[in-house]
Amino acid sequence: MSVAYPIDLHTHSLRSDGALAPAELIRRAAEHGVRVQALADHDTLAGIAEAQAEGERAGVRVIPATELNTESEWGDVHVLAYFVDPADAALEERLRWLRDNRGRRIELMVEKLNALGYTVSLERVREIAQGGSLGRPHLAQALFEAGHVPTYDAAFDTLISKDAPAYVSRVGLTPLEAVRLAREHGGAPSLAHPATVDGLEELLPRLAEAGLAGIECYYGSHTPELTSRCLRLAARHRLVPTGGSDYHGRGEHGADLGGVFVPPETVDALERRAVR
């Protein structure tokens, strides 16, 4: 097994839309040579305790984080909230509201798929999620299992991506609200995979003014030109250049654990930007 980079600040477990239990995710990362890892499940911190316990055994520092999806005219804007407290009851209440909306969204998408003739069971989608926060990846897996699409990734391409027949818009935070939520609860917010943002150079100053701390410059699908552009934007807006694999363990999305270079000074720089 090839040795990966030692820092990975963007990974997911089955507590949201990843394929592995938190402990298994950390064990696999450790086997790859990762020594600092952020578990950033969507709208939940439920896997952090398990991940940190395994991290202590495996020699991996686990940073508590969550990835906040947003809904706006700016495209797919996701905010990674680093160094938030899993025991923060007020934050958990807000995250539960987001998860409830995510669940209702998937229910509506299942209804649309069934109406379109793509029979899929909501119960099966929930089984795939294994108690985690429901998301489109679980629905994609159910569609693939039912034979409606040739591959897991094809479900997104043809049925459940934005503007596809069964897509349902999110009900949730705006990008500015996501940044402020992270700041209000002691976190260091960072913009994830900026290539999915429409109008990045127009939105970024607003996010920085609201308290954005970082931007994910190093990402598996970035070209060298895009990485350079993001680094210039980070310098212009005094943001920490971050990076991560966005590992899910299913489909073609994201890189392998530790598969993306992250500068060694990133973790300390982000932690200094967290609200205390």
Steps between C-alpha positions, in 0.01 A plus 500: 500500500642839402556755775275804477542855620480529880221760519145457366251769597192377311364148557156344549364198685168316489369746760417703189574382145824304534529123473707424812427514872698778671742260671560304179558827312768604749665157494519507123640853502766396751597208277551751218730712715255774595582652841261798514146457369181702508175303511257736328168321460215703357295681764604271784772444760363160602808307390762714671520315834544161332754644257704670772505185713636301204738783420657470844561130438625546144712811547277734302397842628131536410376856455126543563328657199178502304422588140210742465317492168325817390233607256540821301550649155875439542488132404630224728658694786613276785660627819727281711475598867821392677566473875134517603397329823301174464352567847357838396124444553396819321704406194356148502148645504581702188662201331199285582279753319725471196494119513121497529478714188746272321285200590182663375678595178596138436141391570380745234762377252389140557142607428610669177703197391209265560269730305751495213503120497828448686367293788715534809421434864548769762555220751793371295651850480482519880662157531790614283543808719531274809362768729708781351375827358309424178650632179501453126786246509272258686232557238753446221602166654135392521444593135806302396393196703154513341655491152373841394851628422813318378726648769472686829636818341254477210214562745632852554569555130150409387245521783592680823748777420392863481262551204447121470141364497486386865702780659354688796661820626638517853336691779777625721767758556632764265880511459526804729282330762720190490815705560334689784368179658851357512639820648224531759585151627874542527599353166731595217290497180664414168355493149498146360573407134473856363464379141134424573430865589343727238652847514781407738685831478181693573387282791835450672541858632155477660587171665831638622324801651260263678792313657619239250837367616614277214452379146562147367776573251631143486234262368513184292323630191677837492725578208832671579350818359200484731720428801712805414189713461369389839835571662492852358148548635608366839783753516276785385235431764738383775361147507677181603564272197355162599458166327366150527394188317121535543512124547165322504597144411228465240482589131763712329453803723806629681856371528636218714574565866802727528507527122523881488791714615422730795767747620635398843430845649130485408370337818663747739394793281139382497496433872622855567204627295244305706298716740586444865 
